[in-house]
Amino acid sequence: MSQFQFQATSIVENVQLATRIYRVRFEAPEIAAKIKPGQFVMVRISECFDPLLGRAFALYDVIANENGKPTFVDVVYQVHGKLTSRLKDMEPGQKLEVWGPLGNGFTLPETDHLILVAGGIGQTPFLAVAKQVFGLQQYGAGESETSKPKKVTLCYGARTATDFAGLDDFRATGLDLKICTEDGSAGYHGLVTALLDQAIDEGIGQCHVLCCGPEKMMEAVSELTGKRTVPCQVSLETPMACGIGICFTCVAPVRQEDGSWDYKRTCVEGPIFDACEIAWDQA
């Protein structure tokens, strides 16, 4: 189990980004100094027993204080269930309990074209990825610099235009943003896998894909990248209860070297896995 910090903290900001999507910022310097792109934190509302358990949120960004030290953590959440329904109404100064950083994070590869594929709320972990690979910000204590790809593309799909969150944040990094909607209200009319296909066809050079979103979307991306022999990492959004590997509620079917599969804890062995390792037919 990786080392993590437990902190009682206060909300600094809690702002709406899109329909039912919000960004909350809280002060957590010990976590901010260590967390890396793809890792997550568990959050629960202080002195609230319904829900009793916390919920996992991927790192969106780390913000420095006036002295330049990593101090604040941003996470983005979609209102769905009791915790997030209450969290959206909370104001600066109100208390949270947070523990992290948790999980293994992305392995940021040396590649010509890094393609980020997001569906629904799956764009969340990719702001920190983009800022890291472009050299705009370093995350995690003692981490070495990441090789800069020739191009970074974010393929971001949503049901409708009002579901997109943080587009300006992503554009500010300098990445190539491609969006699509299922209803045709913004960008390409269709599925995000079509945007991925187009991005691979651009022929920038060696490609590597990072993917996060609904399970069926990630399965489709895994199948596409497998056929095109493009390496792909997926960030699983398996529901978690403890976040530290004790409860075994967040297991995912992962293929073994002998071709069989076994359950692995998403919170400890994941949430990042090679897409080809997931036994999607057993998920």
VEXLO-443088 format. One record per residue (C-alpha): residue number from 1; z, x negated, y negated; residue in one letter. Coordinates in nm, 4 decimals. Layout:
% VEXLO-443088
+-----+----------+----------+----------+-----+
:   n :        Z :        X :        Y : res :
+-----+----------+----------+----------+-----+
: NUM :        Z :        X :        Y :   A :
...
+-----+----------+----------+----------+-----+
% end
This chain:
% VEXLO-443088
+-----+----------+----------+----------+-----+
:   n :        Z :        X :        Y : res :
+-----+----------+----------+----------+-----+
:   1 :   0.0000 :   0.0000 :   0.0000 :   M :
:   2 :  -0.0920 :  -0.1379 :  -0.3447 :   S :
:   3 :   0.1771 :  -0.1910 :  -0.6053 :   Q :
:   4 :   0.2010 :   0.0858 :  -0.8611 :   F :
:   5 :   0.4124 :   0.1852 :  -1.1573 :   Q :
:   6 :   0.5963 :   0.5137 :  -1.2130 :   F :
:   7 :   0.6318 :   0.6134 :  -1.5761 :   Q :
:   8 :   0.7797 :   0.9004 :  -1.7703 :   A :
:   9 :   0.5516 :   0.9295 :  -2.0686 :   T :
:  10 :   0.4379 :   1.1470 :  -2.3581 :   S :
:  11 :   0.1027 :   1.3024 :  -2.4407 :   I :
:  12 :  -0.0712 :   1.1356 :  -2.7361 :   V :
:  13 :  -0.3872 :   1.3499 :  -2.7454 :   E :
:  14 :  -0.5139 :   1.6496 :  -2.5514 :   N :
:  15 :  -0.8612 :   1.7571 :  -2.6632 :   V :
:  16 :  -1.1342 :   1.9819 :  -2.5285 :   Q :
:  17 :  -1.4658 :   1.8121 :  -2.4425 :   L :
:  18 :  -1.6659 :   2.0968 :  -2.2873 :   A :
:  19 :  -1.6231 :   2.4334 :  -2.1203 :   T :
:  20 :  -1.2950 :   2.4075 :  -1.9243 :   R :
:  21 :  -1.3014 :   2.0249 :  -1.9532 :   I :
:  22 :  -1.0384 :   1.8300 :  -2.1493 :   Y :
:  23 :  -0.9325 :   1.4707 :  -2.2128 :   R :
:  24 :  -0.5635 :   1.3848 :  -2.2208 :   V :
:  25 :  -0.4294 :   1.0512 :  -2.3496 :   R :
:  26 :  -0.0807 :   0.9285 :  -2.2634 :   F :
:  27 :   0.1148 :   0.6107 :  -2.3261 :   E :
:  28 :   0.1495 :   0.3988 :  -2.0117 :   A :
:  29 :   0.1226 :   0.0266 :  -2.0953 :   P :
:  30 :   0.2105 :  -0.1025 :  -1.7471 :   E :
:  31 :  -0.0616 :   0.1112 :  -1.5895 :   I :
:  32 :  -0.3101 :   0.0452 :  -1.8707 :   A :
:  33 :  -0.2806 :  -0.3303 :  -1.8183 :   A :
:  34 :  -0.3627 :  -0.3111 :  -1.4451 :   K :
:  35 :  -0.5951 :  -0.0189 :  -1.3796 :   I :
:  36 :  -0.9613 :  -0.0812 :  -1.2923 :   K :
:  37 :  -1.2736 :   0.1407 :  -1.2933 :   P :
:  38 :  -1.2668 :   0.3774 :  -0.9979 :   G :
:  39 :  -0.8897 :   0.3739 :  -0.9581 :   Q :
:  40 :  -0.6794 :   0.6792 :  -1.0367 :   F :
:  41 :  -0.3355 :   0.7977 :  -1.1405 :   V :
:  42 :  -0.1205 :   1.0851 :  -1.0213 :   M :
:  43 :   0.0070 :   1.3156 :  -1.2960 :   V :
:  44 :   0.2673 :   1.5898 :  -1.2937 :   R :
:  45 :   0.4289 :   1.7873 :  -1.5731 :   I :
:  46 :   0.7896 :   1.6794 :  -1.6371 :   S :
:  47 :   1.0616 :   1.9321 :  -1.5561 :   E :
:  48 :   0.8052 :   2.1686 :  -1.4078 :   C :
:  49 :   0.8494 :   2.2786 :  -1.0480 :   F :
:  50 :   0.5426 :   2.5016 :  -1.0182 :   D :
:  51 :   0.3409 :   2.3122 :  -0.9205 :   P :
:  52 :   0.5897 :   2.0657 :  -0.7802 :   L :
:  53 :   0.3351 :   1.8041 :  -0.6759 :   L :
:  54 :   0.1175 :   1.5913 :  -0.9004 :   G :
:  55 :  -0.2598 :   1.5801 :  -0.9115 :   R :
:  56 :  -0.4978 :   1.2831 :  -0.8946 :   A :
:  57 :  -0.7106 :   1.1967 :  -1.2000 :   F :
:  58 :  -0.9633 :   0.9140 :  -1.2176 :   A :
:  59 :  -0.9425 :   0.6604 :  -1.4976 :   L :
:  60 :  -1.1657 :   0.7569 :  -1.7898 :   Y :
:  61 :  -1.0676 :   0.4799 :  -2.0313 :   D :
:  62 :  -0.7939 :   0.2458 :  -2.1510 :   V :
:  63 :  -0.7086 :   0.2308 :  -2.5218 :   I :
:  64 :  -0.5384 :  -0.0643 :  -2.6924 :   A :
:  65 :  -0.2573 :  -0.0399 :  -2.9477 :   N :
:  66 :  -0.2693 :  -0.1860 :  -3.2988 :   E :
:  67 :  -0.1959 :  -0.5322 :  -3.1527 :   N :
:  68 :  -0.4890 :  -0.5167 :  -2.9126 :   G :
:  69 :  -0.2783 :  -0.4689 :  -2.5986 :   K :
:  70 :  -0.3827 :  -0.2076 :  -2.3384 :   P :
:  71 :  -0.1360 :   0.0755 :  -2.3961 :   T :
:  72 :  -0.2860 :   0.4213 :  -2.3535 :   F :
:  73 :  -0.4673 :   0.5782 :  -2.0583 :   V :
:  74 :  -0.7302 :   0.8510 :  -2.0879 :   D :
:  75 :  -0.8103 :   1.0890 :  -1.8045 :   V :
:  76 :  -1.0533 :   1.3798 :  -1.8096 :   V :
:  77 :  -0.9772 :   1.6997 :  -1.6219 :   Y :
:  78 :  -1.1351 :   2.0340 :  -1.5485 :   Q :
:  79 :  -0.9139 :   2.3418 :  -1.5702 :   V :
:  80 :  -0.8762 :   2.4639 :  -1.2133 :   H :
:  81 :  -0.5392 :   2.5671 :  -1.0755 :   G :
:  82 :  -0.1842 :   2.5799 :  -1.2047 :   K :
:  83 :  -0.1322 :   2.2214 :  -1.3190 :   L :
:  84 :  -0.4489 :   2.1902 :  -1.5266 :   T :
:  85 :  -0.4102 :   2.5453 :  -1.6609 :   S :
:  86 :  -0.0728 :   2.4435 :  -1.8013 :   R :
:  87 :  -0.1822 :   2.0950 :  -1.9027 :   L :
:  88 :  -0.4590 :   2.2258 :  -2.1307 :   K :
:  89 :  -0.1997 :   2.4001 :  -2.3490 :   D :
:  90 :   0.0305 :   2.1002 :  -2.3820 :   M :
:  91 :   0.0603 :   1.9213 :  -2.7154 :   E :
:  92 :   0.1290 :   1.5637 :  -2.8309 :   P :
:  93 :   0.4874 :   1.4642 :  -2.7615 :   G :
:  94 :   0.5272 :   1.6757 :  -2.4499 :   Q :
:  95 :   0.6292 :   1.4908 :  -2.1352 :   K :
:  96 :   0.4409 :   1.3890 :  -1.8226 :   L :
:  97 :   0.5274 :   1.1861 :  -1.5137 :   E :
:  98 :   0.2564 :   0.9408 :  -1.4112 :   V :
:  99 :   0.2241 :   0.6896 :  -1.1279 :   W :
: 100 :  -0.0512 :   0.4354 :  -1.0715 :   G :
: 101 :  -0.2830 :   0.2556 :  -1.0651 :   P :
: 102 :  -0.3791 :   0.3866 :  -0.7228 :   L :
: 103 :  -0.6740 :   0.3399 :  -0.4883 :   G :
: 104 :  -0.9201 :   0.0555 :  -0.4468 :   N :
: 105 :  -1.1644 :   0.0965 :  -0.7386 :   G :
: 106 :  -1.5366 :   0.0204 :  -0.7472 :   F :
: 107 :  -1.6798 :  -0.3116 :  -0.6371 :   T :
: 108 :  -1.9048 :  -0.3822 :  -0.9344 :   L :
: 109 :  -2.2081 :  -0.5584 :  -0.7860 :   P :
: 110 :  -2.4494 :  -0.8191 :  -0.9131 :   E :
: 111 :  -2.7667 :  -0.6128 :  -0.9414 :   T :
: 112 :  -3.0706 :  -0.5635 :  -1.1645 :   D :
: 113 :  -3.0318 :  -0.1887 :  -1.2047 :   H :
: 114 :  -2.6960 :  -0.0164 :  -1.1759 :   L :
: 115 :  -2.7438 :   0.3579 :  -1.1325 :   I :
: 116 :  -2.4464 :   0.5895 :  -1.1832 :   L :
: 117 :  -2.4843 :   0.9370 :  -1.0335 :   V :
: 118 :  -2.2477 :   1.2137 :  -1.1442 :   A :
: 119 :  -2.2220 :   1.5832 :  -1.0761 :   G :
: 120 :  -1.9729 :   1.8335 :  -1.2175 :   G :
: 121 :  -1.6618 :   1.6425 :  -1.3290 :   I :
: 122 :  -1.7837 :   1.3299 :  -1.1451 :   G :
: 123 :  -1.8871 :   1.1485 :  -1.4632 :   Q :
: 124 :  -1.5204 :   1.0690 :  -1.5289 :   T :
: 125 :  -1.4945 :   0.7208 :  -1.3689 :   P :
: 126 :  -1.8216 :   0.5923 :  -1.5108 :   F :
: 127 :  -1.7299 :   0.5321 :  -1.8747 :   L :
: 128 :  -1.5039 :   0.2433 :  -1.7746 :   A :
: 129 :  -1.7708 :   0.1149 :  -1.5341 :   V :
: 130 :  -2.0318 :   0.1080 :  -1.8117 :   A :
: 131 :  -1.7991 :  -0.0595 :  -2.0611 :   K :
: 132 :  -1.7022 :  -0.3211 :  -1.8034 :   Q :
: 133 :  -2.0553 :  -0.4182 :  -1.6963 :   V :
: 134 :  -2.1815 :  -0.4267 :  -2.0565 :   F :
: 135 :  -1.8936 :  -0.6574 :  -2.1497 :   G :
: 136 :  -1.7520 :  -0.4084 :  -2.3996 :   L :
: 137 :  -1.4087 :  -0.4059 :  -2.2348 :   Q :
: 138 :  -1.2255 :  -0.5733 :  -1.9481 :   Q :
: 139 :  -1.0012 :  -0.3728 :  -1.7176 :   Y :
: 140 :  -0.7300 :  -0.4871 :  -1.4799 :   G :
: 141 :  -0.4971 :  -0.7851 :  -1.5154 :   A :
: 142 :  -0.6574 :  -1.1185 :  -1.4320 :   G :
: 143 :  -0.9974 :  -0.9741 :  -1.3462 :   E :
: 144 :  -1.3047 :  -1.1976 :  -1.3817 :   S :
: 145 :  -1.6046 :  -1.0981 :  -1.5894 :   E :
: 146 :  -1.8684 :  -0.8772 :  -1.4301 :   T :
: 147 :  -2.2333 :  -0.9817 :  -1.4072 :   S :
: 148 :  -2.4412 :  -0.7757 :  -1.6507 :   K :
: 149 :  -2.7339 :  -0.5855 :  -1.4956 :   P :
: 150 :  -3.0718 :  -0.5621 :  -1.6677 :   K :
: 151 :  -3.0256 :  -0.1866 :  -1.6966 :   K :
: 152 :  -2.7560 :   0.0765 :  -1.6423 :   V :
: 153 :  -2.8588 :   0.4386 :  -1.5927 :   T :
: 154 :  -2.6339 :   0.7434 :  -1.5747 :   L :
: 155 :  -2.7881 :   1.0398 :  -1.3919 :   C :
: 156 :  -2.5593 :   1.3294 :  -1.4824 :   Y :
: 157 :  -2.6044 :   1.6802 :  -1.3471 :   G :
: 158 :  -2.4302 :   2.0044 :  -1.4407 :   A :
: 159 :  -2.4764 :   2.3749 :  -1.3844 :   R :
: 160 :  -2.5474 :   2.4484 :  -1.7515 :   T :
: 161 :  -2.5613 :   2.2643 :  -2.0858 :   A :
: 162 :  -2.2081 :   2.3587 :  -2.1917 :   T :
: 163 :  -2.0621 :   2.1818 :  -1.8864 :   D :
: 164 :  -2.1522 :   1.8303 :  -2.0031 :   F :
: 165 :  -1.8527 :   1.6278 :  -2.1230 :   A :
: 166 :  -1.8388 :   1.2970 :  -2.3079 :   G :
: 167 :  -2.2119 :   1.2452 :  -2.3608 :   L :
: 168 :  -2.1566 :   1.0618 :  -2.6892 :   D :
: 169 :  -1.9025 :   0.8313 :  -2.5225 :   D :
: 170 :  -2.1617 :   0.7317 :  -2.2639 :   F :
: 171 :  -2.4432 :   0.6902 :  -2.5160 :   R :
: 172 :  -2.2219 :   0.4583 :  -2.7227 :   A :
: 173 :  -2.2087 :   0.2077 :  -2.4355 :   T :
: 174 :  -2.5858 :   0.1554 :  -2.4461 :   G :
: 175 :  -2.6681 :   0.2955 :  -2.1034 :   L :
: 176 :  -2.9761 :   0.5060 :  -2.0292 :   D :
: 177 :  -2.8551 :   0.8657 :  -2.0022 :   L :
: 178 :  -3.0540 :   1.1124 :  -1.7918 :   K :
: 179 :  -2.9227 :   1.4682 :  -1.7659 :   I :
: 180 :  -3.0233 :   1.7727 :  -1.5652 :   C :
: 181 :  -2.9038 :   2.1297 :  -1.5278 :   T :
: 182 :  -2.9383 :   2.3813 :  -1.2491 :   E :
: 183 :  -3.0324 :   2.6564 :  -1.4959 :   D :
: 184 :  -3.2702 :   2.4435 :  -1.7080 :   G :
: 185 :  -3.0663 :   2.4795 :  -2.0271 :   S :
: 186 :  -3.0622 :   2.1031 :  -2.0931 :   A :
: 187 :  -3.2561 :   1.8041 :  -1.9644 :   G :
: 188 :  -3.4451 :   1.8147 :  -1.6366 :   Y :
: 189 :  -3.4438 :   2.1518 :  -1.4614 :   H :
: 190 :  -3.3227 :   2.0697 :  -1.1131 :   G :
: 191 :  -3.0842 :   1.8588 :  -0.9100 :   L :
: 192 :  -2.9447 :   1.5178 :  -0.9961 :   V :
: 193 :  -3.1007 :   1.3656 :  -0.6839 :   T :
: 194 :  -3.4416 :   1.4072 :  -0.8504 :   A :
: 195 :  -3.3199 :   1.1979 :  -1.1447 :   L :
: 196 :  -3.1904 :   0.9368 :  -0.9022 :   L :
: 197 :  -3.5275 :   0.9201 :  -0.7289 :   D :
: 198 :  -3.6955 :   0.8656 :  -1.0665 :   Q :
: 199 :  -3.4480 :   0.5944 :  -1.1639 :   A :
: 200 :  -3.5070 :   0.4035 :  -0.8404 :   I :
: 201 :  -3.8832 :   0.4341 :  -0.8950 :   D :
: 202 :  -3.8580 :   0.2616 :  -1.2338 :   E :
: 203 :  -3.8763 :  -0.0664 :  -1.0442 :   G :
: 204 :  -3.6324 :  -0.2634 :  -1.2597 :   I :
: 205 :  -3.5481 :  -0.4739 :  -0.9556 :   G :
: 206 :  -3.2654 :  -0.4554 :  -0.7062 :   Q :
: 207 :  -3.0751 :  -0.1260 :  -0.7424 :   C :
: 208 :  -2.7173 :  -0.0347 :  -0.6628 :   H :
: 209 :  -2.5803 :   0.3197 :  -0.6871 :   V :
: 210 :  -2.2300 :   0.4426 :  -0.7672 :   L :
: 211 :  -2.1772 :   0.8144 :  -0.7099 :   C :
: 212 :  -1.9067 :   1.0730 :  -0.7795 :   C :
: 213 :  -1.9168 :   1.4516 :  -0.7690 :   G :
: 214 :  -1.9163 :   1.7481 :  -0.5316 :   P :
: 215 :  -1.9214 :   1.6539 :  -0.1637 :   E :
: 216 :  -2.2613 :   1.8104 :  -0.0912 :   K :
: 217 :  -2.4142 :   1.6214 :  -0.3830 :   M :
: 218 :  -2.2660 :   1.2916 :  -0.2626 :   M :
: 219 :  -2.3939 :   1.3596 :   0.0883 :   E :
: 220 :  -2.7435 :   1.4179 :  -0.0524 :   A :
: 221 :  -2.7226 :   1.0979 :  -0.2582 :   V :
: 222 :  -2.6039 :   0.9092 :   0.0502 :   S :
: 223 :  -2.8999 :   1.0385 :   0.2503 :   E :
: 224 :  -3.1466 :   0.9488 :  -0.0276 :   L :
: 225 :  -3.0131 :   0.5982 :  -0.0830 :   T :
: 226 :  -3.0007 :   0.5400 :   0.2918 :   G :
: 227 :  -3.3696 :   0.6277 :   0.3286 :   K :
: 228 :  -3.4577 :   0.4023 :   0.0352 :   R :
: 229 :  -3.2306 :   0.1181 :   0.1530 :   T :
: 230 :  -3.0358 :   0.1177 :  -0.1733 :   V :
: 231 :  -2.6642 :   0.0242 :  -0.1520 :   P :
: 232 :  -2.4396 :   0.3104 :  -0.2594 :   C :
: 233 :  -2.0670 :   0.3510 :  -0.3180 :   Q :
: 234 :  -1.9130 :   0.6982 :  -0.3373 :   V :
: 235 :  -1.5879 :   0.8049 :  -0.4999 :   S :
: 236 :  -1.4373 :   1.0818 :  -0.2891 :   L :
: 237 :  -1.2564 :   1.3671 :  -0.4610 :   E :
: 238 :  -1.0380 :   1.4598 :  -0.1635 :   T :
: 239 :  -0.7323 :   1.6671 :  -0.2672 :   P :
: 240 :  -0.4148 :   1.4578 :  -0.2653 :   M :
: 241 :  -0.0446 :   1.5401 :  -0.2508 :   A :
: 242 :   0.1359 :   1.2062 :  -0.2907 :   C :
: 243 :  -0.1338 :   0.9541 :  -0.3856 :   G :
: 244 :   0.0429 :   0.6657 :  -0.2112 :   I :
: 245 :  -0.0518 :   0.7096 :   0.1551 :   G :
: 246 :   0.2590 :   0.8812 :   0.2874 :   I :
: 247 :   0.1527 :   1.2424 :   0.3441 :   C :
: 248 :  -0.1899 :   1.1931 :   0.5114 :   F :
: 249 :  -0.3310 :   1.5056 :   0.3446 :   T :
: 250 :  -0.6299 :   1.3275 :   0.1839 :   C :
: 251 :  -0.7970 :   1.1845 :   0.4926 :   V :
: 252 :  -1.1747 :   1.1415 :   0.5156 :   A :
: 253 :  -1.3896 :   1.0746 :   0.8268 :   P :
: 254 :  -1.5078 :   0.7115 :   0.8146 :   V :
: 255 :  -1.7403 :   0.5473 :   1.0665 :   R :
: 256 :  -1.6153 :   0.2515 :   1.2694 :   Q :
: 257 :  -1.8066 :  -0.0584 :   1.3822 :   E :
: 258 :  -1.8554 :   0.0860 :   1.7321 :   D :
: 259 :  -2.0266 :   0.3969 :   1.5915 :   G :
: 260 :  -1.7305 :   0.6304 :   1.6311 :   S :
: 261 :  -1.5353 :   0.7653 :   1.3353 :   W :
: 262 :  -1.1719 :   0.7879 :   1.2381 :   D :
: 263 :  -0.9751 :   0.9344 :   0.9503 :   Y :
: 264 :  -0.8903 :   0.7069 :   0.6566 :   K :
: 265 :  -0.6593 :   0.7865 :   0.3676 :   R :
: 266 :  -0.8631 :   0.8411 :   0.0517 :   T :
: 267 :  -0.5702 :   0.7447 :  -0.1703 :   C :
: 268 :  -0.5194 :   0.4025 :  -0.0069 :   V :
: 269 :  -0.8362 :   0.2953 :   0.1782 :   E :
: 270 :  -1.0393 :   0.4779 :  -0.0883 :   G :
: 271 :  -1.1251 :   0.6657 :  -0.2982 :   P :
: 272 :  -1.4266 :   0.4310 :  -0.3071 :   I :
: 273 :  -1.6227 :   0.3886 :   0.0166 :   F :
: 274 :  -1.9688 :   0.2674 :   0.1077 :   D :
: 275 :  -2.1723 :   0.5852 :   0.1395 :   A :
: 276 :  -2.3052 :   0.4816 :   0.4805 :   C :
: 277 :  -1.9486 :   0.4649 :   0.6151 :   E :
: 278 :  -1.8721 :   0.8336 :   0.5589 :   I :
: 279 :  -1.9264 :   1.0637 :   0.8571 :   A :
: 280 :  -2.0634 :   1.3426 :   0.6397 :   W :
: 281 :  -2.1271 :   1.5697 :   0.9379 :   D :
: 282 :  -1.7525 :   1.5612 :   1.0105 :   Q :
: 283 :  -1.6341 :   1.6033 :   0.6503 :   A :
+-----+----------+----------+----------+-----+
% end
